[in-house]
Amino acid sequence: MTAEEFRRVGHALVDWIAEYRTGIERLPVMSPVEPGAIRAKLSPSPPEKGSSLESITEDLNRIILPGITHWNHPGFFAYFPSNTSFSSVLADLTAAGLGAQCMSWQTSPAATELEEVVMDWLRQMVGLSRQFTGVIQGFASTATLIALLCARERSTNYSQERGGLQGEKKGLVVYASEESHSSVWKAARLAGFGKDNLRLIPTDENHAVIPKKLEIAMQEDDERGLRPCAVVATTGTTNSLALDPVGDMTVLARLWGAWLHVDAAMAGTAMILPECRWMWDGIEGADSIVLNPHKWLGTGSDLSAYFVRDTEQLIRTMSTNPAYLRTQHDAEVKNFRDWGLPLGRRFRALKLWYVLREQGVAGLQARLRRDLQNAQWLMAAVDAAPDWQRTAPVHLQTLCIRHVPAGATDGAELDAHNLRIAEAVNRGGRAYLTPSILKGKQIIRVSIGAETTERRHVEALWAELEAAARSLPLAVK
Ligand SMILES: Cc1ncc(COP(=O)(O)O)c(C=O)c1O
């Protein structure tokens, strides 16, 4: 492809993206295709000859677009907001255009130094003190795995430099909420602790860890000759955005010499609002924190922010130092390849820079506050409706609700009824939400916060939920 062709098709593709975004509301939020439908339209063998970019774009419209679930649709209320604002799109395009490989300072000094600066901006924005230093990881799952690897190495005085966990006499234990994200469970397994050494601590009626239960679990493990190694507190659990008591958990972690990691993947973004910071009270006692600008803040995936207290410890755990990677400035600079799992690194700081500069802290705060107000509006509507219940507090922008018609009792029938309501709304194409299970009961989970979602979209969702509930009477067995 020549630069001229690139310019022509590239401009057309930017137009395509702009039109896609402006017309997104006309598309069904959740892709309606059946499994295998997209694959069936694609050639099973690689193309022998090249084709025109126009024909590829035609196939993009014909084959790919129907198989897309539109996360930037104003009717997107599923999982979590995953906003990819226009400035983030442009920054990713620019990063791809530069094609820089940013593993070491020397392989693109600007990438490293911009990352240092924007991560420090983010640190200030969420109100963390200077004792924390940030680095970009791909996803929160990776950051949590890194946290548990660091915890393991700190507890064992760097067993990786000897026989690894296999050489350790005392078993190590990880503690997290029963409502913690599956990435915590996965990280505990992959970091070698084993499922048997992961304690899922019971939660209270607000779905937050009960500190006394954590204390008992740690005490019992110590008595059994095991070693409490890491505690993961979640600020904003996936199901209900429950808030674990970070301060209490920090105190317990410290008592046992355990690492305290805070998973604030979703709710961390809200900490740019000073009025929300009570939600992670005690955060300054954490060893590491993860929050995802690639969720609610507006930078597209993959951009997870990992903040650590002891950078030397992180580097000692993660670094390798083969001759071919050494450079003359190593003693003076940060080489982010030693701060994470992969060697290679995309220029991800660019999109955070673009988004923060384009929208400014005040612009981002205003959007988040709009979403919080929309959630409060929906909460008031649910609370005023006699046949609907809320099953969790609304701390931020997520609601867990359940339709309970008069006379209905908990059980499989009511669960199936709620699942049918969620599926009916999703099939309708105007909104997309997540059915889930909280404390054994089927719930309908509404997560507000797409960049394009205004009050009218939340009102329309509520009307759809009510209509679906009315049209789907509780089935009698
Ligand atoms: C609390 C929490 N932690 C971790 C994750 C995983 O994030 P990622 O996809 O960045 O690995 C999620 C995603 O929903 C989450 O809600």
The ligand as an SDF file (V2000), in Angstrom:
LIG
                    3D

 16 16  0  0  0  0  0  0  0  0999 V2000
  -13.7300   -5.9200   40.0480 C   0  0  0  0  0  0  0  0  0  0  0  0
  -13.1220   -6.3940   38.7460 C   0  0  0  0  0  0  0  0  0  0  0  0
  -11.8740   -6.8590   38.7480 N   0  0  0  0  0  0  0  0  0  0  0  0
  -11.2740   -7.3000   37.6140 C   0  0  0  0  0  0  0  0  0  0  0  0
  -11.9380   -7.2780   36.4070 C   0  0  0  0  0  0  0  0  0  0  0  0
  -11.2270   -7.7710   35.1890 C   0  0  0  0  0  0  0  0  0  0  0  0
  -10.7720   -6.6980   34.4290 O   0  0  0  0  0  0  0  0  0  0  0  0
   -9.8910   -6.9310   33.1180 P   0  0  0  0  0  0  0  0  0  0  0  0
  -10.8390   -7.3040   32.0270 O   0  0  0  0  0  0  0  0  0  0  0  0
   -9.2310   -5.6020   32.8920 O   0  0  0  0  0  0  0  0  0  0  0  0
   -8.9240   -8.0190   33.3870 O   0  0  0  0  0  0  0  0  0  0  0  0
  -13.2470   -6.7940   36.3600 C   0  0  0  0  0  0  0  0  0  0  0  0
  -13.9760   -6.7710   35.0880 C   0  0  0  0  0  0  0  0  0  0  0  0
  -15.1620   -6.6860   35.0250 O   0  0  0  0  0  0  0  0  0  0  0  0
  -13.8510   -6.3410   37.5560 C   0  0  0  0  0  0  0  0  0  0  0  0
  -15.1100   -5.8850   37.5760 O   0  0  0  0  0  0  0  0  0  0  0  0
  1  2  1  0
  2  3  1  0
  2 15  2  0
  3  4  2  0
  4  5  1  0
  5  6  1  0
  5 12  2  0
  6  7  1  0
  7  8  1  0
  8  9  2  0
  8 10  1  0
  8 11  1  0
 12 13  1  0
 12 15  1  0
 13 14  2  0
 15 16  1  0
M  END
$$$$
